[in-house]
Amino acid sequence: MVDRIGPREAKRRMDREGWVYVDVRSVTEFDQGHPNGAYNVPLLHLRSGGMEPNPSFIEAMKAAFAADAKIIVGCQSGGRSLRAAEALEAEGFTSVVDQRAGYGGARDAFGGVTEPGWVAEGLPTSNEASPGRAWDDLGG
């Protein structure tokens, strides 16, 4: 079972314990804003017909990170990141947590925010990928 943490706990682990943040949103979403220092390894790609699975997701993660790397997985609201975290655990990654409210916050069926995400918590963001952390650098 994947541990799920809030955005403030994710930031604390990044600052104090050396965890890395992997944003599994599409390249377009990532480029519009992401947590400072995040890696972008999309679980799904945004295509003209909608979202389609990224067949290179696991391969790219294995190439970029050791199986025991401390990885926080995040997305927009927590759905994709939970699926990605479960997939990583199934592939033998041992220190993976899900940042449950994502970048934009968890929402109910009517679009109301049920838990604030990274942005609403006022945590640092960027529109530029750090060197070596964009999808093009990691497997795109």
Order of alpha helices (4+ residues) and beta strands (2+ residues): beta-alpha-beta-alpha-beta-beta-beta-beta-alpha-beta-alpha-beta-beta-beta-beta-alpha
